[in-house]
């Protein structure tokens, strides 16, 4: 679901977002309630990678996320993966983990013949853990890694279920006195495929945030100057609109977001995602033009899920609507 929003933005603009306007915003500031006493409890959805799935969230006594189980959305309710969190002082590591088969399709067919009534249970013993996505806060740096299963995987002794690292991002955040991002410096690495997976192309970026009081007015994106190691060149700009202190829109030639009292729409290259919001401004339903869907349920209490899986940049730009 929201993890796909972490990818790099391209220069392609999705124009259909313009249809989402502010005509039905309403006149009461309560329509844009920014506070929330809820945390995500369950998500039932479908996407290209997992198919149909269900996520069950569990929390510690202090409200921090403890773990998440991913079940198959059928009568068997097999456990097919988990979200894991490790905490320490000024440190955490969050991982989305898949349970993947350690044997190739031909071997699965053999198991079906040998154990016609219990082959599915046998497969549970032939699984291994593979990280799909991770974030790690260490020494003031937030590091994200995105992985992908291999395409055109070999069979037999050459079968390799290990996921490949396809991108990595490191962010260094400087906050203002109110704890909001003031400057974010980051570099993004995109890895090659196949035998070139150990090689990567790096993009260095800097984001500067401008506020009017507590309202975010703009975010300016910079790249290093080609002629000076200590200078930066303006690369892009995000203009922001607000209503009663709540971010309601972000505009640039690379990304758009619109929010009203009932929904938020996020436009990424080739993809629009619509979030239906509850009275607390949290997503209770998600639909994407790629076919991805999710229904989100909440429970009373504090939670830190969005802080673990999403970067401060994504949260500041209104990409994240699940708490």
C-alpha positions in Angstrom: 0.0 0.0 0.0 1.6 3.3 1.1 5.1 2.0 0.7 4.9 2.5 -3.1 4.7 6.2 -2.4 8.4 6.3 -1.3 9.7 5.9 -4.9 11.4 8.7 -6.7 9.2 11.2 -8.5 9.7 11.5 -12.2 9.1 14.5 -14.5 5.8 13.1 -15.8 2.7 14.9 -14.6 -0.6 13.3 -13.8 -3.2 15.8 -14.8 -6.4 14.0 -13.8 -5.9 15.2 -10.2 -7.1 18.7 -11.2 -10.7 17.4 -11.1 -10.4 17.2 -7.3 -11.1 20.8 -6.2 -12.0 22.6 -3.0 -15.6 23.4 -3.8 -17.0 21.1 -1.1 -14.5 22.0 1.6 -17.1 23.4 3.9 -16.8 26.6 6.0 -16.1 25.1 9.4 -12.6 24.5 10.6 -13.7 21.3 12.3 -14.0 19.7 8.9 -10.2 19.7 8.9 -9.6 18.2 12.3 -5.8 17.6 12.5 -5.8 15.8 15.8 -6.5 12.1 16.2 -6.9 9.7 19.1 -6.9 6.6 16.9 -4.4 4.2 15.5 -4.7 1.6 12.7 -5.9 -1.8 13.8 -6.6 -3.7 10.6 -6.2 -3.3 6.9 -7.9 -5.5 4.3 -6.7 -4.9 0.8 -5.3 -6.1 -2.5 -2.3 -5.3 -4.6 -0.1 -6.7 -7.3 2.6 -8.1 -5.0 0.5 -9.7 -2.2 -2.8 -10.3 -3.9 -5.6 -10.2 -1.4 -4.4 -9.8 2.2 -5.2 -8.8 5.7 -2.9 -6.9 8.2 -3.5 -7.1 12.0 -1.6 -4.5 14.1 -0.4 -5.0 17.7 0.9 -2.3 20.0 3.0 -2.0 23.1 1.6 -0.6 26.4 3.2 2.8 25.6 1.4 3.0 22.2 4.4 2.1 20.0 3.9 -0.5 17.3 5.0 -3.9 18.4 4.4 -6.1 15.3 2.0 -6.7 12.5 0.8 -10.1 11.0 -0.1 -10.5 7.4 -2.7 -13.2 6.7 -4.1 -14.6 3.5 -7.6 -13.4 2.8 -9.3 -16.8 2.6 -10.6 -19.5 4.9 -7.1 -20.9 5.7 -5.8 -17.5 7.0 -2.2 -18.5 6.6 0.4 -16.2 8.0 2.2 -15.0 4.9 4.4 -12.2 6.4 4.9 -9.7 9.2 6.0 -6.2 10.1 8.8 -6.1 12.7 10.1 -3.2 14.8 13.3 -3.0 16.9 13.7 -0.1 19.3 16.6 1.4 21.2 17.6 4.8 22.5 17.5 7.2 19.5 17.2 4.2 17.2 14.6 2.0 15.6 14.4 -0.4 12.7 11.2 -1.2 10.9 10.8 -4.0 8.4 8.0 -5.3 6.1 8.8 -9.0 5.8 7.4 -11.6 3.3 7.5 -15.3 3.9 8.6 -16.7 0.5 9.0 -20.3 -0.7 12.5 -21.6 -0.8 11.7 -24.1 -3.5 10.9 -23.7 -7.2 7.5 -24.4 -8.9 8.6 -27.8 -10.2 9.4 -28.9 -6.6 5.9 -27.6 -5.5 4.3 -29.8 -8.2 6.2 -32.8 -6.8 5.0 -32.1 -3.3 1.4 -32.0 -4.5 1.8 -35.5 -6.0 3.5 -36.9 -2.9 1.2 -35.2 -0.3 -2.1 -34.5 -2.0 -4.0 -33.7 1.2 -1.2 -31.9 3.2 1.1 -30.3 0.6 0.0 -26.8 1.6 1.1 -27.5 5.2 4.3 -28.9 3.9 5.0 -25.6 2.0 4.9 -23.7 5.3 8.1 -25.5 6.3 9.8 -24.5 3.1 9.6 -20.7 3.6 12.2 -18.1 4.4 11.9 -14.4 5.4 12.6 -11.7 2.8 12.5 -8.0 3.5 10.3 -6.0 1.1 10.8 -2.6 2.7 12.7 -1.2 5.7 13.4 2.1 7.5 16.1 2.6 10.1 16.8 5.6 12.3 20.4 5.6 13.4 22.8 8.4 14.5 20.3 11.0 13.3 20.0 9.5 9.8 16.8 7.9 8.4 17.7 5.1 5.9 15.0 3.5 3.7 15.5 0.4 1.5 13.1 -1.0 -1.0 13.4 -4.6 -2.3 11.8 -6.6 -5.1 11.6 -10.3 -6.0 13.6 -11.4 -9.0 11.9 -11.5 -12.3 12.2 -14.5 -14.6 13.6 -16.5 -11.7 15.5 -19.7 -12.6 14.3 -23.2 -11.5 15.9 -26.2 -9.9 19.3 -25.7 -8.3 19.5 -22.1 -9.8 16.2 -21.0 -8.2 16.9 -17.9 -6.1 14.1 -16.5 -3.9 16.3 -13.7 -2.4 14.9 -10.2 -3.0 17.0 -7.6 -4.7 17.6 -4.1 -3.3 16.3 -1.7 -5.9 16.5 1.6 -4.1 17.9 3.2 -1.0 17.4 6.7 0.5 19.2 8.4 3.3 17.7 11.5 4.9 19.2 13.9 7.3 16.6 16.2 8.9 17.0 19.6 10.6 13.8 20.6 12.4 12.7 24.0 13.6 11.8 24.9 17.2 8.3 23.4 16.7 9.7 20.1 15.6 8.7 20.5 11.9 11.2 19.9 9.0 13.3 23.0 8.2 15.9 21.4 5.9 16.1 17.8 4.7 19.3 16.7 3.0 19.2 13.3 1.3 20.7 11.1 -1.3 18.8 8.5 -3.3 20.5 5.4 -4.8 18.9 3.4 -7.6 20.4 0.0 -8.1 21.0 -1.9 -11.3 19.4 -5.2 -12.1 20.8 -8.7 -12.5 24.6 -8.9 -12.3 24.7 -5.1 -11.9 22.7 -5.0 -8.7 25.8 -4.1 -6.7 26.0 -0.8 -8.8 23.9 2.2 -8.3 23.3 5.7 -9.5 23.1 8.4 -6.8 21.1 11.6 -6.7 21.9 14.2 -4.1 19.0 16.5 -3.1 18.2 19.2 -0.5 14.7 20.4 0.5 14.2 23.7 2.3 10.8 24.4 4.0 9.2 27.8 4.4 6.4 28.4 6.9 4.0 31.2 7.8 3.5 30.5 11.5 2.7 26.8 11.5 1.5 26.6 7.9 3.7 25.2 5.3 3.9 27.6 2.4 6.5 26.1 0.1 9.2 23.5 -0.2 12.2 24.2 -2.5 14.2 21.4 -4.0 17.9 21.8 -4.8 20.7 19.7 -6.4 24.4 20.3 -6.1 25.8 23.0 -8.4 27.9 21.6 -11.2 30.5 24.2 -10.8 30.8 24.5 -7.0 31.0 21.8 -4.4 29.5 24.1 -1.7 26.7 25.6 -3.8 23.2 24.4 -4.8 21.0 24.9 -7.8 17.2 25.2 -7.6 15.7 22.1 -9.1 12.0 22.3 -8.3 9.5 23.8 -6.0 6.3 22.6 -4.2 3.8 25.3 -3.5 1.4 24.6 -0.6 -2.1 25.7 0.3 -3.7 25.6 3.8 -7.1 26.0 5.4 -7.3 26.8 9.1 -3.7 25.5 9.7 -4.2 22.3 7.8 -2.4 21.4 4.6 -5.0 21.1 1.8 -2.9 21.2 -1.4 0.6 20.7 -2.8 1.5 21.7 -6.4 4.6 21.1 -8.5 5.5 19.9 -11.9 6.3 16.5 -10.3 3.7 15.9 -7.7 0.2 17.0 -6.6 -2.0 16.6 -3.6 -5.5 17.8 -2.8 -7.4 17.4 0.4 -10.9 18.3 1.5 -13.0 17.3 4.4 -13.9 13.9 2.8 -11.0 12.8 0.8 -7.4 13.3 -0.2 -6.0 12.6 -3.7 -2.3 12.1 -4.4 -0.9 12.1 -7.9 2.3 10.3 -8.8 3.6 9.6 -12.3 1.0 7.4 -14.0 -1.0 6.9 -10.9 -3.7 8.6 -8.8 -4.5 7.4 -5.3 -7.7 8.5 -3.6 -8.1 8.3 0.2 -11.6 8.5 1.8 -11.2 10.2 5.1 -13.0 9.9 8.4 -13.9 12.8 10.8 -10.4 12.7 12.2 -8.8 13.1 8.8 -7.5 9.5 8.6 -7.9 7.2 5.6 -10.6 4.6 5.9 -10.5 3.5 2.3 -7.8 3.7 -0.4 -8.2 3.2 -4.2 -5.5 3.6 -6.8 -5.8 3.8 -10.6 -3.3 0.8 -10.6 -6.0 -1.4 -9.1 -4.6 -1.4 -5.5 -7.3 -1.1 -2.8 -7.5 -1.1 1.0 -10.0 -0.7 3.7 -8.5 0.6 7.0 -9.9 0.1 10.5 -8.9 2.0 13.6 -9.0 1.6 17.4 -8.7 4.1 20.2 -5.2 4.9 21.4 -1.9 6.4 20.3 0.3 4.9 17.6 3.4 5.5 15.6 3.0 3.4 12.5 3.2 6.3 10.0 6.3 7.6 11.7 8.0 4.2 11.2 7.2 3.5 7.6 7.0 6.9 6.0 9.8 9.5 5.7 9.4 13.1 7.2 9.4 14.4 3.6 6.5 12.1 2.6 4.5 13.1 5.7 5.2 16.8 5.1 4.0 16.7 1.5 0.7 15.0 2.4 1.4 11.5 1.0 0.5 9.7 4.2 -3.1 9.3 5.5 -2.9 6.2 7.7 -1.8 6.7 11.3 
